[in-house]
Amino acid sequence: MSERLLEFQAVTKRFGGVTALDSFSMHLDKGEILGLIGPNGSGKTTSFNLLTGIYPKTGGSIHFDDRDISSMSAREVYETGIVRTFQRSRLCLPLSIYDNIMVGDTSRLPKGLWSNLVRRRAFRRQYEETFKVARDLVATFSGNLADRMLDPVGALPMIERRRIEICRALISGPRLLLLDEPSAGMTHDETNQLMSDILDVRARGEGLSIIIVEHEMGVIERITDRCVVLSYGKKIAEGTYAEIACDKEVQNAYLGVD
Ligand SMILES: Nc1ncnc2c1ncn2[C@@H]1O[C@H](COP(=O)(O)OP(=O)(O)OP(=O)(O)O)[C@@H](O)[C@H]1O
């Protein structure tokens, strides 16, 4: 039987007069890939922002692995094992691949001015260890990228930048990965390649669960186990892609009818 990992119960978010999410309930099981889809402005990114502690919710509750995480800060949510990527790239372009990835797991790095100035040998050792961990992770996505760990990210094409953003999210060994429109700004072939990478990561990982917000329906059909459809902040359908794709309300609100 599948085990529940995440549960939204009647979650509501208002921004002044705008109700971005309206009593939204959904769940995610361990190891599942869930597609969160719907028209522009339907509340998908807001769901991620509430889940990751960016915004306080107006009502309802969010449980992760039986813990109430509704009022946690972004840092506390991250420490429970939830990480995300963003719709727009948030990489620091002049910094190296290694530096950008390690931003995702500062707990592995030596901290404090004193230890960095004085404990040079320990610093060097920790640097080498973290470099290897980051390099091994990058190599699972691209051998070519793993050979360029000290190159600035700004010199890389979009697909490589997306891979680095996903590596930055995965470096801390999370249990839930939130992907916000990973195909944005990429070609069809690049998107397909990235999705294969994501499926590989899930196949290798110990029970990594994923929620993906995506407008490319080919991507949703290919990689999700189940979908939840939002419209004007309300859930209008839930099921496999094949089920929601023939739902009349979903067709009217989002997919369109031929
Ligand atoms: N910080 C904010 N302040 C005010 N209104 C907001 C804020 N964030 C989101 N909204 C509003 O909440 C609603 C839901 O927005 P949200 O970004 O969650 O939609 P979305 O489904 O992710 O859309 P898209 O597909 O375009 O990314 C929209 O009406 C949006 O304008």
The ligand as a Gaussian input file, in Angstrom:
#p B3LYP/6-31G(d) Opt

LIG

0 1
 N        2.721000      38.064000      -4.150000
 C        1.508000      38.210000      -4.701000
 N        0.779000      39.340000      -4.485000
 C       -0.446000      39.492000      -5.018000
 N       -1.054000      38.571000      -5.797000
 C       -0.374000      37.445000      -6.065000
 C        0.939000      37.202000      -5.526000
 N        1.357000      35.980000      -5.952000
 C        0.368000      35.484000      -6.708000
 N       -0.662000      36.359000      -6.786000
 C       -1.925000      36.162000      -7.511000
 O       -2.419000      34.901000      -7.129000
 C       -2.999000      34.239000      -8.259000
 C       -2.320000      32.898000      -8.468000
 O       -0.981000      33.160000      -8.925000
 P        0.086000      31.996000      -9.159000
 O        1.373000      32.662000      -9.488000
 O        0.068000      31.060000      -8.024000
 O       -0.515000      31.285000     -10.438000
 P        0.139000      30.145000     -11.356000
 O       -0.906000      29.108000     -11.530000
 O        1.442000      29.732000     -10.812000
 O        0.336000      30.935000     -12.738000
 P        1.455000      30.756000     -13.909000
 O        1.089000      29.522000     -14.652000
 O        1.264000      31.985000     -14.742000
 O        2.795000      30.697000     -13.246000
 C       -2.872000      35.190000      -9.436000
 O       -4.084000      35.930000      -9.550000
 C       -1.723000      36.087000      -9.020000
 O       -1.833000      37.367000      -9.620000

